[in-house]
Amino acid sequence: MSDQDFVYMDEEEKELIDSIENTPIDQFKAGSQDVRKRIEHEAREYQRTREPKMNIRINQAELDRIKERAEREGLRYQTFVKSVLHKYLTGQLVEADRRAG
């Protein structure tokens, strides 16, 4: 996972993922495959239940532009939208004054 995937995770989640990714592969072979699948399932369920979902309607042309921009940033478009909203709400992203210049 890249550092960008860790943006919205707390320290405990980051440590869990780091532990799984750095565990020697032979520990996940043969009989341990069921354990790995269960851990992955539980981790996904934990993350899914922690964040509420939001649905919005958006113009197709705007969605296409969002997807293009997200691809340039190396992100999934949902992650990109979440990142933009987060940055805007925390003051890290400000609207450019188009009237200047």
PyMOL commands that set and color helices and strands:
alter all, ss='L'
color gray80, all
select helices_A, chain A and resi 3-6+11-21+25-28+30-50+60-73+77-89
alter helices_A, ss='H'
color red, helices_A
deselect
rebuild
show_as cartoon
